[in-house]
């Protein structure tokens, strides 16, 4: 939970700081690793529950996960990683804009993240406007 709250604080700090102008959409991109004892299915379920929480709370955020494709250099075989994924959080809201954060549904998806994954890197980016 501490890690998730730290991440929320970093998004909030970015939103409140004098960030450079973004002629697109601010997006937080995270590289997440599946923890020992966790599963990719658990990480995907956490992202789905997070997405539903934001939608149910009227936030315009877009949240999705991208599976990493790994390749075997010897055989050329390719498969989805079961240990690494990237998550995208576009137009993240500040805590003030999310009065219900910390409710039961929030805590449930936070727990899924904690049980299944660890954030290895996080980047706040300016994504180009779509269609350009």
N, CA, C and O of each residue as an XYZ file, in Angstrom:
528
protein
N       0.828     -1.185      0.000
C       0.000      0.000      0.000
C       0.872      1.246      0.000
O       0.544      2.241     -0.646
N       2.000      1.188      0.738
C       2.887      2.349      0.776
C       3.391      2.689     -0.616
O       3.447      3.861     -0.987
N       3.762      1.665     -1.396
C       4.263      1.902     -2.752
C       3.177      2.545     -3.599
O       3.449      3.482     -4.350
N       1.952      2.053     -3.486
C       0.876      2.615     -4.299
C       0.603      4.057     -3.896
O       0.379      4.904     -4.760
N       0.617      4.354     -2.594
C       0.395      5.727     -2.133
C       1.528      6.631     -2.588
O       1.298      7.792     -2.925
N       2.754      6.108     -2.600
C       3.891      6.878     -3.098
C       3.684      7.215     -4.569
O       3.981      8.331     -4.996
N       3.183      6.270     -5.340
C       2.930      6.517     -6.756
C       1.851      7.567     -6.943
O       1.965      8.433     -7.811
N       0.815      7.495     -6.142
C      -0.247      8.492     -6.227
C       0.311      9.869     -5.880
O      -0.046     10.862     -6.512
N       1.178      9.929     -4.888
C       1.786     11.204     -4.501
C       2.652     11.749     -5.627
O       2.686     12.959     -5.852
N       3.358     10.862     -6.342
C       4.212     11.344     -7.434
C       3.372     11.895     -8.581
O       3.751     12.894     -9.193
N       2.235     11.261     -8.884
C       1.329     11.783     -9.915
C       0.781     13.129     -9.470
O       0.711     14.074    -10.256
N       0.391     13.208     -8.197
C      -0.155     14.452     -7.663
C       0.891     15.557     -7.692
O       0.583     16.688     -8.070
N       2.114     15.250     -7.301
C       3.176     16.257     -7.302
C       3.421     16.758     -8.716
O       3.639     17.951     -8.925
N       3.386     15.845     -9.695
C       3.580     16.270    -11.084
C       2.459     17.207    -11.507
O       2.703     18.242    -12.126
N       1.237     16.839    -11.171
C       0.085     17.639    -11.587
C       0.111     19.029    -10.959
O      -0.378     19.986    -11.559
N       0.673     19.149     -9.765
C       0.683     20.421     -9.068
C       1.954     21.228     -9.341
O       2.010     22.410     -9.001
N       2.954     20.626     -9.936
C       4.217     21.323    -10.159
C       4.156     22.155    -11.435
O       3.189     22.094    -12.195
N       5.195     22.917    -11.645
C       5.277     23.712    -12.868
C       5.943     22.862    -13.947
O       7.088     23.101    -14.329
N       5.220     21.889    -14.416
C       5.717     20.983    -15.443
C       5.792     21.716    -16.778
O       5.067     22.688    -16.991
N       6.655     21.263    -17.671
C       6.692     21.881    -18.990
C       5.358     21.697    -19.709
O       4.620     20.748    -19.443
N       5.065     22.607    -20.609
C       3.818     22.519    -21.373
C       3.776     21.212    -22.151
O       4.794     20.748    -22.663
N       2.601     20.633    -22.232
C       2.417     19.378    -22.960
C       1.344     19.601    -24.014
O       0.176     19.806    -23.684
N       1.738     19.561    -25.280
C       0.783     19.720    -26.381
C       0.262     18.342    -26.772
O       0.376     17.913    -27.920
N      -0.292     17.687    -25.817
C      -0.812     16.336    -25.990
C      -1.492     15.953    -24.700
O      -2.282     16.725    -24.158
N      -1.192     14.764    -24.201
C      -1.787     14.301    -22.960
C      -0.711     13.765    -22.040
O       0.155     12.998    -22.461
N      -0.770     14.172    -20.779
C       0.157     13.647    -19.787
C      -0.207     12.191    -19.538
O      -1.375     11.844    -19.367
N       0.816     11.351    -19.521
C       0.600      9.935    -19.249
C       1.704      9.422    -18.346
O       2.881      9.718    -18.552
N       1.315      8.653    -17.347
C       2.271      7.986    -16.484
C       2.433      6.573    -17.032
O       1.460      5.833    -17.176
N       3.676      6.213    -17.334
C       3.986      4.893    -17.879
C       4.824      4.166    -16.839
O       5.843      4.679    -16.376
N       4.391      2.989    -16.483
C       5.114      2.211    -15.471
C       5.539      0.866    -16.041
O       4.785      0.209    -16.758
N       6.751      0.477    -15.709
C       7.246     -0.852    -16.038
C       7.073     -1.674    -14.765
O       7.706     -1.405    -13.744
N       6.206     -2.675    -14.844
C       5.897     -3.480    -13.667
C       6.391     -4.903    -13.851
O       6.290     -5.484    -14.932
N       6.930     -5.452    -12.763
C       7.385     -6.843    -12.762
C       6.471     -7.646    -11.847
O       6.054     -7.169    -10.792
N       6.172     -8.853    -12.259
C       5.379     -9.745    -11.423
C       6.265    -10.200    -10.265
O       7.397    -10.638    -10.467
N       5.737    -10.090     -9.063
C       6.463    -10.491     -7.857
C       6.521    -12.012     -7.749
O       5.673    -12.708     -8.307
N       7.518    -12.526     -7.036
C       7.482    -13.952     -6.711
C       6.187    -14.241     -5.942
O       5.855    -13.541     -4.985
N       5.481    -15.253     -6.360
C       4.198    -15.582     -5.751
C       3.022    -14.868     -6.393
O       1.871    -15.238     -6.159
N       3.297    -13.839     -7.207
C       2.250    -13.139     -7.931
C       2.075    -13.751     -9.312
O       2.801    -14.670     -9.690
N       1.115    -13.240    -10.056
C       0.880    -13.749    -11.405
C       0.577    -12.594    -12.356
O       0.164    -11.512    -11.938
N       0.793    -12.851    -13.636
C       0.423    -11.874    -14.651
C      -1.092    -11.683    -14.632
O      -1.577    -10.565    -14.803
N      -1.838    -12.764    -14.428
C      -3.292    -12.665    -14.364
C      -3.717    -11.742    -13.225
O      -4.672    -10.979    -13.364
N      -3.010    -11.813    -12.103
C      -3.302    -10.936    -10.978
C      -3.015     -9.477    -11.295
O      -3.776     -8.590    -10.910
N      -1.905     -9.228    -12.004
C      -1.571     -7.859    -12.420
C      -2.624     -7.331    -13.395
O      -3.070     -6.190    -13.271
N      -3.016     -8.152    -14.355
C      -4.047     -7.735    -15.313
C      -5.381     -7.471    -14.616
O      -6.105     -6.548    -14.990
N      -5.705     -8.272    -13.614
C      -6.935     -8.064    -12.849
C      -6.865     -6.755    -12.061
O      -7.867     -6.051    -11.938
N      -5.696     -6.431    -11.532
C      -5.519     -5.175    -10.792
C      -5.747     -3.977    -11.706
O      -6.414     -3.017    -11.320
N      -5.195     -4.030    -12.920
C      -5.376     -2.936    -13.873
C      -6.855     -2.813    -14.257
O      -7.383     -1.704    -14.343
N      -7.514     -3.933    -14.485
C      -8.944     -3.899    -14.844
C      -9.770     -3.297    -13.705
O     -10.678     -2.504    -13.955
N      -9.470     -3.661    -12.473
C     -10.209     -3.128    -11.328
C      -9.916     -1.640    -11.131
O     -10.809     -0.871    -10.776
N      -8.669     -1.238    -11.362
C      -8.302      0.178    -11.267
C      -9.071      0.987    -12.312
O      -9.627      2.045    -12.016
N      -9.090      0.469    -13.525
C      -9.802      1.136    -14.615
C     -11.286      1.298    -14.269
O     -11.860      2.364    -14.488
N     -11.895      0.263    -13.741
C     -13.307      0.310    -13.365
C     -13.550      1.299    -12.235
O     -14.567      1.993    -12.227
N     -12.621      1.371    -11.277
C     -12.789      2.315    -10.170
C     -12.810      3.748    -10.698
O     -13.677      4.537    -10.320
N     -11.866      4.083    -11.564
C     -11.826      5.440    -12.109
C     -13.102      5.748    -12.903
O     -13.661      6.838    -12.788
N     -13.549      4.794    -13.697
C     -14.776      4.984    -14.486
C     -15.973      5.185    -13.565
O     -16.777      6.091    -13.786
N     -16.100      4.353    -12.541
C     -17.225      4.445    -11.610
C     -17.218      5.764    -10.837
O     -18.261      6.218    -10.366
N     -16.054      6.368    -10.708
C     -15.936      7.617     -9.973
C     -15.905      8.835    -10.886
O     -15.557      9.934    -10.453
N     -16.271      8.639    -12.148
C     -16.429      9.754    -13.077
C     -15.152     10.413    -13.542
O     -15.195     11.520    -14.079
N     -14.014      9.766    -13.352
C     -12.738     10.343    -13.776
C     -12.510     10.059    -15.266
O     -12.850      8.980    -15.752
N     -11.938     11.025    -15.987
C     -11.718     10.835    -17.421
C     -10.441     10.060    -17.752
O     -10.093      9.909    -18.923
N      -9.755      9.576    -16.740
C      -8.504      8.861    -16.935
C      -8.685      7.663    -17.871
O      -9.720      6.996    -17.864
N      -7.656      7.414    -18.671
C      -7.599      6.176    -19.458
C      -6.492      5.333    -18.847
O      -5.383      5.819    -18.626
N      -6.792      4.084    -18.578
C      -5.829      3.191    -17.963
C      -5.825      1.893    -18.753
O      -6.875      1.304    -19.011
N      -4.633      1.457    -19.133
C      -4.534      0.166    -19.825
C      -3.155     -0.431    -19.622
O      -2.223      0.233    -19.167
N      -3.055     -1.692    -19.970
C      -1.803     -2.428    -19.826
C      -1.362     -2.926    -21.191
O      -2.187     -3.311    -22.019
N      -0.056     -2.918    -21.419
C       0.519     -3.469    -22.649
C       1.409     -4.647    -22.256
O       2.325     -4.506    -21.447
N       1.130     -5.781    -22.830
C       1.951     -6.964    -22.570
C       3.248     -6.866    -23.356
O       3.246     -6.453    -24.516
N       4.345     -7.241    -22.733
C       5.654     -7.255    -23.373
C       5.787     -8.563    -24.155
O       5.444     -9.635    -23.655
N       6.286     -8.459    -25.380
C       6.533     -9.653    -26.198
C       8.024     -9.959    -26.147
O       8.857     -9.114    -26.476
N       8.339    -11.159    -25.738
C       9.732    -11.599    -25.641
C      10.062    -12.502    -26.811
O       9.208    -13.236    -27.309
N      11.318    -12.441    -27.247
C      11.754    -13.304    -28.333
C      12.937    -14.154    -27.922
O      13.802    -13.713    -27.166
N      12.967    -15.365    -28.421
C      14.093    -16.266    -28.206
C      15.056    -16.053    -29.368
O      14.709    -16.331    -30.516
N      16.246    -15.569    -29.088
C      17.205    -15.243    -30.155
C      17.648    -16.461    -30.955
O      17.967    -16.343    -32.138
N      17.670    -17.607    -30.333
C      18.108    -18.813    -31.034
C      17.033    -19.368    -31.961
O      17.312    -19.732    -33.104
N      15.798    -19.428    -31.458
C      14.731    -20.062    -32.236
C      13.849    -19.055    -32.972
O      13.144    -19.415    -33.915
N      13.889    -17.803    -32.545
C      13.023    -16.794    -33.145
C      11.592    -16.836    -32.618
O      10.751    -16.035    -33.025
N      11.320    -17.769    -31.715
C       9.973    -17.882    -31.142
C       9.661    -16.639    -30.310
O      10.533    -16.083    -29.642
N       8.408    -16.221    -30.367
C       7.976    -15.045    -29.616
C       6.779    -15.417    -28.761
O       5.929    -16.216    -29.154
N       6.737    -14.811    -27.569
C       5.633    -15.081    -26.646
C       5.460    -13.887    -25.724
O       6.356    -13.056    -25.582
N       4.288    -13.818    -25.099
C       4.049    -12.769    -24.125
C       4.812    -13.076    -22.845
O       4.845    -14.219    -22.389
N       5.421    -12.053    -22.275
C       6.117    -12.199    -21.004
C       5.102    -12.499    -19.910
O       4.002    -11.947    -19.901
N       5.471    -13.351    -19.016
C       4.650    -13.635    -17.836
C       5.198    -12.901    -16.622
O       4.707    -13.076    -15.507
N       6.238    -12.062    -16.849
C       6.879    -11.396    -15.716
C       6.974     -9.870    -15.831
O       7.253     -9.204    -14.834
N       6.748     -9.300    -17.022
C       6.889     -7.851    -17.208
C       5.733     -7.319    -18.050
O       5.317     -7.943    -19.026
N       5.219     -6.141    -17.650
C       4.176     -5.453    -18.415
C       4.355     -3.951    -18.234
O       4.969     -3.500    -17.267
N       3.815     -3.188    -19.169
C       3.801     -1.736    -19.054
C       2.369     -1.296    -18.829
O       1.450     -1.780    -19.490
N       2.183     -0.371    -17.888
C       0.858      0.186    -17.673
C       0.885      1.660    -18.044
O       1.893      2.345    -17.867
N      -0.233      2.128    -18.558
C      -0.375      3.521    -18.983
C      -1.550      4.131    -18.233
O      -2.627      3.541    -18.152
N      -1.325      5.318    -17.686
C      -2.374      6.060    -16.993
C      -2.390      7.448    -17.622
O      -1.564      8.303    -17.302
N      -3.344      7.653    -18.521
C      -3.426      8.893    -19.299
C      -4.390      9.861    -18.609
O      -5.471      9.471    -18.167
N      -3.981     11.117    -18.528
C      -4.724     12.186    -17.859
C      -4.977     11.861    -16.391
O      -6.123     11.902    -15.941
N      -3.918     11.537    -15.631
C      -4.126     11.191    -14.220
C      -4.697     12.372    -13.429
O      -4.281     13.517    -13.603
N      -5.639     12.066    -12.576
C      -6.273     13.084    -11.738
C      -5.459     13.307    -10.464
O      -4.698     12.432    -10.053
N      -5.616     14.454     -9.852
C      -4.976     14.729     -8.573
C      -5.845     14.160     -7.456
O      -7.030     13.911     -7.675
N      -5.285     13.946     -6.262
C      -6.100     13.428     -5.160
C      -7.333     14.282     -4.864
O      -8.374     13.746     -4.484
N      -7.233     15.588     -5.031
C      -8.379     16.468     -4.795
C      -9.522     16.131     -5.743
O     -10.691     16.285     -5.387
N      -9.194     15.672     -6.943
C     -10.208     15.332     -7.941
C     -10.797     13.937     -7.717
O     -11.718     13.527     -8.424
N     -10.264     13.215     -6.738
C     -10.699     11.838     -6.476
C     -11.135     11.694     -5.018
O     -10.427     11.067     -4.230
N     -12.276     12.256     -4.643
C     -12.679     12.247     -3.235
C     -12.942     10.860     -2.662
O     -12.904     10.693     -1.443
N     -13.208      9.860     -3.499
C     -13.501      8.516     -2.992
C     -12.277      7.614     -2.911
O     -12.402      6.437     -2.573
N     -11.109      8.140     -3.213
C      -9.923      7.277     -3.134
C      -9.766      6.802     -1.701
O      -9.998      7.551     -0.752
N      -9.373      5.555     -1.562
C      -9.275      4.963     -0.240
C     -10.525      4.206      0.172
O     -10.583      3.656      1.272
N     -11.545      4.170     -0.715
C     -12.745      3.400     -0.389
C     -12.458      1.907     -0.568
O     -11.339      1.528     -0.912
N     -13.445      1.078     -0.341
C     -13.242     -0.378     -0.394
C     -12.777     -0.852     -1.763
O     -11.892     -1.704     -1.850
N     -13.358     -0.316     -2.836
C     -12.963     -0.744     -4.191
C     -11.537     -0.289     -4.505
O     -10.779     -1.021     -5.142
N     -11.171      0.908     -4.063
C      -9.799      1.412     -4.246
C      -8.820      0.486     -3.521
O      -7.807      0.071     -4.084
N      -9.138      0.173     -2.272
C      -8.261     -0.698     -1.490
C      -8.157     -2.089     -2.096
O      -7.109     -2.728     -1.999
N      -9.224     -2.562     -2.717
C      -9.205     -3.894     -3.332
C      -8.261     -3.932     -4.527
O      -7.469     -4.867     -4.642
N      -8.320     -2.938     -5.427
C      -7.396     -2.988     -6.563
C      -5.967     -2.700     -6.117
O      -5.021     -3.238     -6.693
N      -5.799     -1.859     -5.101
C      -4.459     -1.592     -4.570
C      -3.834     -2.873     -4.027
O      -2.648     -3.136     -4.223
N      -4.660     -3.666     -3.340
C      -4.185     -4.932     -2.787
C      -3.767     -5.894     -3.902
O      -2.754     -6.584     -3.787
N      -4.550     -5.933     -4.973
C      -4.175     -6.789     -6.109
C      -2.821     -6.383     -6.681
O      -1.990     -7.239     -6.985
N      -2.598     -5.074     -6.828
C      -1.289     -4.611     -7.302
C      -0.188     -5.051     -6.343
O       0.837     -5.580     -6.773
N      -0.393     -4.837     -5.056
C       0.626     -5.173     -4.050
C       0.960     -6.658     -4.044
O       2.123     -7.035     -3.903
N      -0.040     -7.486     -4.195
C       0.157     -8.932     -4.145
C       0.845     -9.476     -5.391
O       1.527    -10.499     -5.329
N       0.669     -8.804     -6.506
C       1.115     -9.376     -7.771
C       2.264     -8.673     -8.470
O       2.921     -9.277     -9.317
N       2.527     -7.410     -8.140
C       3.522     -6.697     -8.949
C       4.338     -5.697     -8.147
O       3.993     -5.308     -7.032
N       5.427     -5.306     -8.768
C       6.312     -4.286     -8.230
C       6.672     -3.356     -9.380
O       7.001     -3.815    -10.474
N       6.611     -2.059     -9.138
C       6.970     -1.097    -10.179
C       8.483     -0.979    -10.229
O       9.124     -0.644     -9.232
N       9.046     -1.254    -11.389
C      10.491     -1.185    -11.580
C      10.929      0.194    -12.052
O      11.983      0.680    -11.643
N      10.137      0.828    -12.906
C      10.417      2.181    -13.394
C       9.100      2.885    -13.632
O       8.083      2.261    -13.935
N       9.140      4.193    -13.489
C       7.964      5.011    -13.758
C       8.415      6.255    -14.496
O       9.417      6.876    -14.141
N       7.657      6.616    -15.538
C       7.969      7.791    -16.344
C       6.704      8.620    -16.515
O       5.645      8.086    -16.843
N       6.816      9.921    -16.294
C       5.727     10.821    -16.636
C       6.063     11.355    -18.018
O       7.138     11.917    -18.230
N       5.144     11.178    -18.953
C       5.422     11.502    -20.349
C       4.380     12.464    -20.901
O       3.317     12.661    -20.312
N       4.703     13.048    -22.029
C       3.753     13.856    -22.778
C       3.485     13.089    -24.071
O       4.304     13.088    -24.990
N       2.337     12.447    -24.123
C       1.973     11.674    -25.320
C       1.427     12.614    -26.383
O       0.668     13.531    -26.070
N       1.809     12.394    -27.638
C       1.248     13.229    -28.707
C      -0.262     13.044    -28.782
O      -0.798     12.002    -28.404
N      -0.931     14.073    -29.276
C      -2.366     13.942    -29.497
C      -2.608     12.822    -30.484
O      -1.864     12.662    -31.451
N      -3.628     12.064    -30.245
C      -3.929     10.934    -31.141
C      -4.377     11.444    -32.498
O      -5.070     12.455    -32.613
N      -3.964     10.724    -33.504
C      -4.342     11.095    -34.868
C      -3.353     12.051    -35.505
O      -3.555     12.486    -36.639
N      -2.279     12.387    -34.789
C      -1.272     13.285    -35.358
C       0.034     12.569    -35.541
O       1.004     13.164    -36.010
